[in-house]
Amino acid sequence: RVPVSLSVDFAIGDVMRNGLLLNLSESGAFLHTREELFVGSLVRLKFSLPGSERILDIKGIVKWSTNDVASKTLLGGYGIMFTSFTEDEQEALKVFVNSEIKRLGLDTE
């Protein structure tokens, strides 16, 4: 998981909303939004990785929420686990996350 600040459009059903991805991994993300989402909700995320004009279109599920401690956190939101993406999108995430790990000196090897 790496820290990011990426604008994201997300949909639950047919309603589009906006938020920020504050961290990203190959399998999920933390979504900051003021919208109320429910654990178990299916979401569709559309965002671009830094340095790319390609828009990733990834489906996921809300796995957890910080709503119960929202008054104690600076940036509340939701843990999203990715459930559906193309092989190309998976590879783009992997390359980005690995390069960020190295750039930030988080690589322990």
Buried (B, 14 or more C-beta within 10 A) or exposed (E): BBEBEBEBBBBBEEEEBEBBBBBBBBBBBBBBBEEEBEEEBEBBBBBBBEEEEEEBBBBBBBEEBBBEEEEEEEEBBBBBEBEEBEEEBBEBBEEBBEBBBEEEEEEEE
